[in-house]
């Protein structure tokens, strides 16, 4: 089956976004930063992490972001990533292990209180869709003593403008809607 893959640049020069013409995950996004996590969560990410220079992969609803380390050069990496995506998706192979992802989401959801639930609601409804357009994702780690701890993933991780996005965008919005929030930090 033929796959349409479109390459998009992100604000992070170390990350590229590959948009595909099919749904890859049922909801949210899956961020992979190690071979062990790839083995557990995503056969596609496992293949991509095997490409020399790839340090992280995030699988979103209809896109994959790939982050390169110091070893990688985009000219070489891009060709290998495109070929891997085309081969894997074209063969109709599984993209993620939905059971492992569902278990992780259930565990994370059980840890929160009502303030965390409101924060999560705002992240899901407003913030995550906006950062997904740039090939990133932001997930809630925890809310503790007025501080929201967030994980920056995909193109958001290490992006030069992520601090401004975090402080001027996300923190401002969360403080408007959730008075218990005093600060937002990245973990």
N, C-alpha and C positions, 0 to 999 in steps of 0.2 A: 504494500500500500504506500503510495507516494505521500511524503510529508512536506508541507510548506513551512519553511523556517525563515524568519526575518530577524536580522541582527539589528540590535539597538544599542547605542552608546548610553552609558549611565553617568551620573555626576561623579562617580568614583572611577578614576582612570585605571584602576586595577581590576575592574569588573565589567563584563559585557552581559547583555540580556539577549536571550534567544527566545523569540516569541514563536509559538507553533500553532497549528490550526486544529488543535484538539485539547480536550480537558486532560490534565495530568494528575491532579489530586482532587478528591471530593470536596475538601474545604481547607482554608488556611494555606500554609506553606510549610515545607520541610527543609530545614537548614542542616547541612552536613559539613563538618569541619575536620573529620578524621576518617580513615579507612574503616575503623571499627564501627563508627556510626553509620557509614555507608553500607556495610555488610548487614547491619540490623534493619535499616530503614528503607534503602532504595537500591535496587539492582542497577538503575540508570546512573545514579550518583557514584556507585562503585566503579563503573566503567570510566566515568568522567574523571574521578579522582586518580585513576590509574594513568592519566595523561601527564607526562612530565611537565611540571610547572603549575598544575592546578592545585590550589590549596583549600578551596571551599566551593560548594555547590548548593544552590537553593532551588528547590522545585516549587513553583507556584501553580496557580490554577491553569494557566495556559502558557507558562514561560519557565525558562531555566536561566538562572544567573550563574556565571562561572567567574570565580576570582582567581587571579594568578599571583604567584609569589615572585620573588626577585629572579628566580631561574627562568621564568617563562617570558616568551616574546609572543605578542598577539598574532603576528603573521603565521607562525607555526602552530600555535595553540588553536587559533580559530579554525584552521583546516581540520585538525583532529577532532575538535568539538563538534563541528558541523557533520563530519562523517559519522561520528559516534551517535549523535542524535538521530540522523537519518536512518542509520542501520537499526538501532534499537527500536525507535518509534515505528519505523516502516514495517518491522517484523511483528508489531503488535505485542511486544514483550511487556511484562509488568514494569511500571515506573517506580512505584513505592510499595512498601509492605504496609497496607492499610491497618492490619491488626496491631502492629507495633506502634504506629502513629496514634491510633485510637486509644491504646493503653496509656501512652504518654500524656495525651490530652486529658483523659479521665483523671489521672493522677494530679495533673496541674490544676484542674478545675476544682478538685476536692480540697485544695489547700487554701482557697481564698475566702474572705469574709465579704460583707455587703459593700464596703468601700472598694475592695478589689473587684467585685462584680460590676460596679458602676464604671470603674476605670476600664475594665475589659470590654464593656459594652461600647464605650466611646472609642477605644482603640479599634474594635472590629467595625464599627459603623462609619467612622470618619477618617481615622489616621492610617490604618493599614491599607485601605484601598488607594489612598493618595501615594504612599511610599511604594506600593506595588507597581505603580506606573513607571517608576524609575528603576525597577528590578530589585527592590528591597523588601524587607519585612521588619516589623517591630513587634516583639512579644513581651508580655508582662512576666517578670521574674517574681516580684513580690511588692507589697506595700507595707512599709514599716516606719512608724513614728513620723508620718507626714511625707516620707520620701518614697517616690515611685521608682523602682529599679526595672529598667527595660533592657532587653537584648536587641541589639541592632544586627540585622542579618542581611545576607545578600549584598547588594551594592551599598547599603547603609553602613555596613561594617567597614570601618577605616576610611570612609568617604570624607574628603576635606570639608564638606559643608554639613556633616552630620551633627556637629556640636551646635551650629546655628539652628538647624532644624529641630534638634532636641530642646534647646533652651527657648528660642523665640517662637517656635510653632507648637510643639507638643506640650511643653510645660505651661505655656500661656493658656492653651485650650483646656487642659485638664484642671488648672487652677480656677478657671471660669466656671466650670461645671461641677467640680468636686471640691468644696471648700476645705476639706481635710488635707488636700495636697499642698505641700509647701515647696517641694523641689522634685525635679526629675533627673535621674542620672543613668548613665549607661553602664552595664556590667559585662 
